[in-house]
Amino acid sequence: MKLGRVCGTVVSTVKSPAFAGVPLRLIYPATENGRSGSDDPVWADRPIVAVDTVGCRDGDTIIWISAREATLALVEHVLPTDASIVGIVDSMSE
């Protein structure tokens, strides 16, 4: 699981039928201290489209998963996705 911040909504007029009714959000991955950007150079300063399974809003700090686990984030069916939002962070402390 990774931290990130929601920065927008993705609207698509044509998409896979598996995504019908599933919101798509634009997120920025965060480093372990919660700042924008990623320790992984592949994701550094690049937004990611993620499936929203929890109903987050712009500006929320979220927990997201990637790879095979992301496809299983919704119980109803398997989604062809690389990233899924699975939690909203209420607070963080050291």
BAPANU-486091 format. One line per 4 residues: number of its first residue (from 1); their letters; for each residue x, y, z of N, C-alpha, C. Coordinates in nm, 4 decimals, always signed. Example, Ala and Ser with C-alpha at 12.3 -4.5 7.8 and 13.67 -1.06 7.14 Angstrom:
! BAPANU-486091
1) AS) +1.3190,-0.5690,+0.7800,+1.2300,-0.4500,+0.7800,+1.3200,-0.3300,+0.7800; +1.2850,-0.2250,+0.7080,+1.3670,-0.1060,+0.7140,+1.2900,+0.0030,+0.7870
END
This chain:
! BAPANU-486091
1) MKLG) +0.0834,-0.1171,+0.0000,+0.0000,+0.0000,+0.0000,+0.0879,+0.1234,+0.0000; +0.0358,+0.2272,-0.0653,+0.1117,+0.3504,-0.0799,+0.0234,+0.4694,-0.0473; +0.0867,+0.5807,-0.0121,+0.0139,+0.7046,+0.0123,+0.0093,+0.7877,-0.1145; -0.0955,+0.8697,-0.1259,-0.1074,+0.9601,-0.2387,-0.2050,+1.0712,-0.2059
5) RVCG) -0.2217,+1.1625,-0.3008,-0.3154,+1.2729,-0.2831,-0.4013,+1.2834,-0.4084; -0.5321,+1.2964,-0.3884,-0.6255,+1.3086,-0.5003,-0.6183,+1.4501,-0.5562; -0.6058,+1.4615,-0.6875,-0.5943,+1.5946,-0.7482,-0.6976,+1.6197,-0.8565; -0.7852,+1.5242,-0.8836,-0.8872,+1.5499,-0.9841,-0.9668,+1.4264,-1.0203
9) TVVS) -1.0619,+1.4459,-1.1098,-1.1487,+1.3391,-1.1584,-1.1199,+1.3156,-1.3059; -1.1257,+1.1914,-1.3473,-1.1053,+1.1564,-1.4873,-1.2417,+1.1252,-1.5479; -1.2727,+1.1888,-1.6600,-1.3976,+1.1644,-1.7306,-1.3645,+1.0996,-1.8641; -1.4311,+0.9888,-1.8921,-1.4055,+0.9164,-2.0160,-1.5381,+0.8828,-2.0828
13) TVKS) -1.5536,+0.9206,-2.2092,-1.6779,+0.8905,-2.2795,-1.6792,+0.7486,-2.3341; -1.5600,+0.6941,-2.3606,-1.5497,+0.5568,-2.4087,-1.4550,+0.4826,-2.3167; -1.5039,+0.3733,-2.2569,-1.4197,+0.2937,-2.1685,-1.4684,+0.1501,-2.1653; -1.3925,+0.0633,-2.1065,-1.4290,-0.0768,-2.0937,-1.5600,-0.0896,-2.0161
17) PAFA) -1.6478,-0.1796,-2.0563,-1.7726,-0.2004,-1.9832,-1.7502,-0.2377,-1.8358; -1.6346,-0.2907,-1.8030,-1.6041,-0.3257,-1.6638,-1.5995,-0.2019,-1.5742; -1.5765,-0.0846,-1.6320,-1.5677,+0.0395,-1.5555,-1.7005,+0.1148,-1.5466; -1.8088,+0.0563,-1.5941,-1.9388,+0.1233,-1.5891,-1.9761,+0.1534,-1.4438
21) GVPL) -1.9985,+0.2819,-1.4146,-2.0371,+0.3228,-1.2801,-1.9244,+0.3301,-1.1798; -1.8015,+0.3094,-1.2243,-1.6853,+0.3129,-1.1346,-1.6126,+0.4457,-1.1543; -1.6019,+0.5295,-1.0487,-1.5328,+0.6579,-1.0642,-1.3821,+0.6417,-1.0807; -1.3258,+0.7256,-1.1644,-1.1812,+0.7274,-1.1866,-1.1275,+0.8591,-1.1328
25) RLIY) -1.0190,+0.8528,-1.0564,-0.9604,+0.9717,-0.9950,-0.8167,+0.9859,-1.0404; -0.7685,+1.1087,-1.0437,-0.6293,+1.1387,-1.0744,-0.5580,+1.1584,-0.9418; -0.4508,+1.0829,-0.9187,-0.3780,+1.0914,-0.7914,-0.2302,+1.1164,-0.8155; -0.1678,+1.1813,-0.7172,-0.0223,+1.1950,-0.7150,+0.0305,+1.1037,-0.6058
29) PATE) +0.1221,+1.0130,-0.6384,+0.1843,+0.9311,-0.5339,+0.2600,+1.0202,-0.4361; +0.2746,+0.9763,-0.3129,+0.3455,+1.0521,-0.2104,+0.4618,+0.9712,-0.1561; +0.5608,+1.0416,-0.1048,+0.6723,+0.9752,-0.0386,+0.6269,+0.9289,+0.0985; +0.7109,+0.8587,+0.1702,+0.6709,+0.8044,+0.3005,+0.6416,+0.9125,+0.4040
33) NGRS) +0.6882,+1.0343,+0.3830,+0.6562,+1.1422,+0.4772,+0.5330,+1.2209,+0.4355; +0.4645,+1.1775,+0.3274,+0.3392,+1.2389,+0.2883,+0.3487,+1.3494,+0.1855; +0.4697,+1.3883,+0.1443,+0.4841,+1.4935,+0.0424,+0.4536,+1.4369,-0.0963; +0.4150,+1.5255,-0.1872,+0.3907,+1.4829,-0.3249,+0.5213,+1.4381,-0.3879
37) GSDD) +0.5103,+1.3510,-0.4837,+0.6284,+1.2949,-0.5484,+0.6500,+1.1542,-0.4970; +0.7338,+1.0816,-0.5613,+0.7556,+0.9422,-0.5233,+0.9044,+0.9134,-0.5146; +0.9391,+0.8156,-0.4326,+1.0780,+0.7711,-0.4248,+1.1157,+0.6908,-0.5488; +1.0163,+0.6350,-0.6164,+1.0379,+0.5581,-0.7372,+1.0478,+0.6549,-0.8552
41) PVWA) +1.1584,+0.6574,-0.9277,+1.1743,+0.7536,-1.0372,+1.0704,+0.7375,-1.1478; +1.0113,+0.6200,-1.1616,+0.9090,+0.5987,-1.2646,+0.7851,+0.6824,-1.2347; +0.7485,+0.6946,-1.1054,+0.6269,+0.7655,-1.0670,+0.6521,+0.9085,-1.0209; +0.7744,+0.9516,-1.0113,+0.8057,+1.0842,-0.9568,+0.7358,+1.1949,-1.0349
45) DRPI) +0.6594,+1.2764,-0.9645,+0.5925,+1.3942,-1.0218,+0.5033,+1.3627,-1.1408; +0.4468,+1.2430,-1.1444,+0.3564,+1.2054,-1.2523,+0.2251,+1.1587,-1.1927; +0.1127,+1.2151,-1.2351,-0.0161,+1.1691,-1.1822,-0.0522,+1.0320,-1.2374; -0.1366,+0.9625,-1.1640,-0.1804,+0.8276,-1.1996,-0.3323,+0.8255,-1.1988
49) VAVD) -0.3929,+0.7546,-1.2924,-0.5372,+0.7330,-1.2903,-0.5630,+0.6092,-1.2054; -0.6522,+0.6243,-1.1064,-0.6826,+0.5141,-1.0162,-0.8335,+0.4976,-1.0013; -0.8768,+0.3748,-0.9809,-1.0169,+0.3447,-0.9542,-1.0479,+0.3870,-0.8108; -1.1571,+0.4602,-0.7924,-1.1967,+0.5069,-0.6587,-1.2982,+0.4101,-0.5994
53) TVGC) -1.2574,+0.3322,-0.5004,-1.3469,+0.2358,-0.4364,-1.4025,+0.2860,-0.3038; -1.3624,+0.4076,-0.2617,-1.4016,+0.4561,-0.1287,-1.4750,+0.5898,-0.1294; -1.4904,+0.6546,-0.2427,-1.5600,+0.7820,-0.2489,-1.4795,+0.8999,-0.1986; -1.3553,+0.9125,-0.2422,-1.2693,+1.0225,-0.1975,-1.2991,+1.1505,-0.2760
57) RDGD) -1.2436,+1.2624,-0.2264,-1.2630,+1.3934,-0.2881,-1.1280,+1.4552,-0.3216; -1.1304,+1.5614,-0.4014,-1.0068,+1.6332,-0.4345,-0.9388,+1.6806,-0.3067; -0.8076,+1.6623,-0.2988,-0.7299,+1.7057,-0.1834,-0.7150,+1.6011,-0.0753; -0.7924,+1.4931,-0.0802,-0.7810,+1.3881,+0.0218,-0.6473,+1.3163,+0.0117
61) TIIW) -0.5905,+1.2827,+0.1261,-0.4757,+1.1929,+0.1308,-0.5326,+1.0524,+0.1330; -0.4837,+0.9677,+0.0447,-0.5428,+0.8355,+0.0273,-0.4375,+0.7245,+0.0369; -0.4877,+0.6042,+0.0517,-0.4050,+0.4832,+0.0439,-0.4435,+0.4153,-0.0869; -0.3428,+0.3795,-0.1666,-0.3708,+0.3138,-0.2934,-0.2824,+0.1925,-0.3118
65) ISAR) -0.3287,+0.1019,-0.3941,-0.2543,-0.0203,-0.4229,-0.2351,-0.0309,-0.5733; -0.1374,-0.1094,-0.6123,-0.1091,-0.1248,-0.7550,-0.0864,-0.2718,-0.7877; -0.0658,-0.2982,-0.9142,-0.0372,-0.4309,-0.9668,-0.1585,-0.5231,-0.9538; -0.1376,-0.6488,-0.9331,-0.2450,-0.7491,-0.9296,-0.3494,-0.7192,-0.8225
69) EATL) -0.3071,-0.6681,-0.7079,-0.4002,-0.6386,-0.6000,-0.5023,-0.5331,-0.6408; -0.4634,-0.4390,-0.7253,-0.5530,-0.3314,-0.7681,-0.6722,-0.3855,-0.8464; -0.6528,-0.4936,-0.9201,-0.7625,-0.5505,-0.9986,-0.8696,-0.6123,-0.9103; -0.8355,-0.6443,-0.7861,-0.9283,-0.7117,-0.6951,-0.9881,-0.6188,-0.5905
73) ALVE) -0.9761,-0.4876,-0.6077,-1.0210,-0.3920,-0.5064,-1.1726,-0.3898,-0.4886; -1.2472,-0.4168,-0.5938,-1.3927,-0.4234,-0.5828,-1.4360,-0.5685,-0.5707; -1.5229,-0.5951,-0.4786,-1.5675,-0.7320,-0.4531,-1.6525,-0.7855,-0.5686; -1.7307,-0.6986,-0.6319,-1.8262,-0.7416,-0.7332,-1.7620,-0.8050,-0.8562
77) HVLP) -1.6498,-0.7475,-0.9018,-1.5866,-0.7985,-1.0229,-1.4409,-0.7548,-1.0317; -1.3681,-0.8210,-1.1195,-1.2270,-0.7888,-1.1421,-1.2199,-0.6758,-1.2441; -1.1399,-0.5728,-1.2127,-1.1239,-0.4581,-1.3015,-0.9876,-0.4606,-1.3704; -0.9826,-0.4241,-1.4975,-0.8532,-0.4151,-1.5656,-0.7837,-0.2826,-1.5322
81) TDAS) -0.7237,-0.2741,-1.4139,-0.6617,-0.1502,-1.3687,-0.5244,-0.1755,-1.3078; -0.4425,-0.0721,-1.3061,-0.3105,-0.0798,-1.2444,-0.3069,-0.0154,-1.1070; -0.4098,+0.0652,-1.0732,-0.4105,+0.1357,-0.9448,-0.5531,+0.1491,-0.8929; -0.5706,+0.1256,-0.7624,-0.7008,+0.1400,-0.6979,-0.6845,+0.2103,-0.5650
85) IVGI) -0.7765,+0.3013,-0.5349,-0.7782,+0.3702,-0.4063,-0.8579,+0.2839,-0.3096; -0.7976,+0.2501,-0.1951,-0.8633,+0.1593,-0.1006,-0.8857,+0.2197,+0.0375; -0.8424,+0.3435,+0.0589,-0.8633,+0.4059,+0.1889,-0.8387,+0.5550,+0.1858; -0.9031,+0.6255,+0.2819,-0.8818,+0.7681,+0.3000,-0.8120,+0.7869,+0.4337
89) VDSM) -0.7025,+0.8632,+0.4357,-0.6254,+0.8866,+0.5583,-0.6892,+1.0002,+0.6375; -0.7272,+0.9721,+0.7622,-0.7851,+1.0756,+0.8487,-0.6763,+1.1625,+0.9107; -0.5688,+1.0992,+0.9598,-0.4576,+1.1740,+1.0186,-0.3330,+1.0870,+1.0160; -0.2184,+1.1544,+1.0271,-0.0893,+1.0837,+1.0328,-0.0075,+1.1421,+1.1450
93) SE) +0.0659,+1.0567,+1.2159,+0.1557,+1.1035,+1.3205,+0.2844,+1.0237,+1.3134; +0.3865,+1.0767,+1.3756,+0.5176,+1.0098,+1.3721,+0.5347,+0.9196,+1.4895
END
